[in-house]
Structure formats: C-alpha cells, structure tokens
C-alpha cells in the first residue's frame, strides 16, 4: 500500500478509514472511502494508493470517480 500527501492514519474517527481517499493505480482513478458504494468496487483494486486529500490525488493526475466523488467536482 502506498501513501501520498502526508496526514496521519492515526488521526481518524472510529469507523472511518485512516485515509479517506484511495486511488486505483492501474486505472488512475480516485475514490472516497466514506461515500463509495458497490459500483466503485474498492474490494477489487489490486494496486491501491492512499491519499490524505482529494487535492493531492488531483495533483497526481488521478481522475475522480463518477459515483462517489461526483458531488465534489
């Protein structure tokens, strides 16, 4: 697992993922773990990368998931 953009995985609320955003390195697409549904298929990501922020994912040229991040575009 790769971590990008700083942040501390220990600073999260119970029930929340340590890093909110996860990218699929193969597809270059980022997902919001707190809003992801079945259409995101997070369980099938073979090459994940964690991002501390959505801005960091954008700086790394990751596309935003149309299912779980569409409201933040």
HELIX and SHEET records of a PDB file:
HELIX    1   1 UNK A   38  UNK A   40  5                                   3    
HELIX    2   2 UNK A   42  UNK A   44  5                                   3    
HELIX    3   3 UNK A   54  UNK A   59  1                                   6    
HELIX    4   4 UNK A   70  UNK A   72  5                                   3    
SHEET    1   A 5 UNK A   2  UNK A   4  0                                        
SHEET    2   A 5 UNK A  48  UNK A  51  1                                        
SHEET    3   A 5 UNK A  21  UNK A  24 -1                                        
SHEET    4   A 5 UNK A  29  UNK A  32 -1                                        
SHEET    5   A 5 UNK A  63  UNK A  64  1                                        
END                                                                             
